[in-house]
């Protein structure tokens, strides 16, 4: 039998709304960034399932040098993407 009493688990309706705000259900999954080494534009994939704030290494598709990618998702699903040199 499933207990439907929200308060016993700490999941009141208000808390659910705070933890999982309603939106249109879309989040950016790709971005165009400029390589900080060669200046070429690269299309990169974004993974909204990895959290609101992300940091990882990715290689340029043209010159193959590694960059540090920082992604910050906003509440509306838009992503702010920053690419910096990995040697800085």
C-alpha positions as CSV (number, residue, x, y, z in Angstrom):
1,X,0.0,0.0,0.0
2,X,1.3,3.5,-0.9
3,X,1.0,6.2,1.7
4,X,-0.2,9.4,0.1
5,X,0.5,11.6,3.1
6,X,2.9,14.3,1.6
7,X,4.0,15.6,5.0
8,X,5.4,12.4,6.3
9,X,8.0,12.4,3.5
10,X,8.5,16.1,3.7
11,X,7.1,16.6,0.2
12,X,4.3,19.1,0.6
13,X,2.7,20.6,-2.5
14,X,4.6,23.9,-1.8
15,X,8.0,22.1,-1.6
16,X,7.3,20.2,-4.8
17,X,6.6,23.5,-6.6
18,X,9.8,25.0,-5.2
19,X,12.0,22.1,-6.2
20,X,10.4,21.5,-9.6
21,X,9.1,24.8,-10.9
22,X,6.7,24.7,-13.8
23,X,8.1,25.8,-17.1
24,X,7.6,24.9,-20.8
25,X,9.8,21.8,-20.3
26,X,12.5,22.9,-22.8
27,X,16.2,23.5,-22.2
28,X,18.9,24.4,-24.6
29,X,20.8,21.3,-25.8
30,X,23.3,22.9,-28.1
31,X,25.4,26.0,-28.4
32,X,27.8,27.7,-30.8
33,X,31.1,28.8,-29.2
34,X,34.3,30.3,-30.5
35,X,37.5,28.4,-29.8
36,X,39.8,30.5,-27.5
37,X,42.8,29.3,-29.4
38,X,42.1,29.3,-33.2
39,X,38.9,31.4,-33.2
40,X,36.8,28.9,-35.2
41,X,33.1,28.5,-34.3
42,X,32.2,25.0,-32.9
43,X,28.8,23.6,-32.2
44,X,28.7,21.7,-28.9
45,X,26.1,19.6,-27.2
46,X,24.7,20.6,-23.8
47,X,23.3,18.2,-21.3
48,X,20.6,19.8,-19.1
49,X,20.4,16.6,-17.1
50,X,23.9,17.1,-15.7
51,X,22.7,20.0,-13.4
52,X,22.2,23.7,-13.5
53,X,25.9,24.5,-13.1
54,X,28.4,22.5,-15.1
55,X,32.2,22.6,-15.8
56,X,34.0,20.1,-18.1
57,X,36.7,19.9,-20.7
58,X,36.0,19.6,-24.4
59,X,38.3,19.7,-27.5
60,X,38.1,22.1,-30.4
61,X,36.7,20.3,-33.5
62,X,39.2,22.2,-35.7
63,X,42.5,22.6,-33.8
64,X,42.0,19.8,-31.2
65,X,43.1,21.9,-28.3
66,X,41.2,21.4,-25.0
67,X,39.1,24.1,-23.5
68,X,37.2,24.4,-20.2
69,X,33.5,24.7,-20.8
70,X,31.2,26.3,-18.1
71,X,27.5,26.0,-18.5
72,X,24.9,27.7,-16.3
73,X,21.2,26.9,-16.9
74,X,18.7,29.6,-16.1
75,X,15.2,28.8,-14.7
76,X,13.7,29.3,-18.2
77,X,16.0,26.6,-19.7
78,X,18.3,29.0,-21.5
79,X,22.0,28.3,-21.0
80,X,24.9,30.7,-20.5
81,X,28.0,29.0,-22.0
82,X,31.5,30.2,-21.4
83,X,34.6,28.7,-23.0
84,X,38.1,29.4,-21.7
85,X,41.6,28.2,-22.5
86,X,42.5,25.1,-20.4
87,X,46.1,26.4,-20.0
88,X,45.1,29.6,-18.3
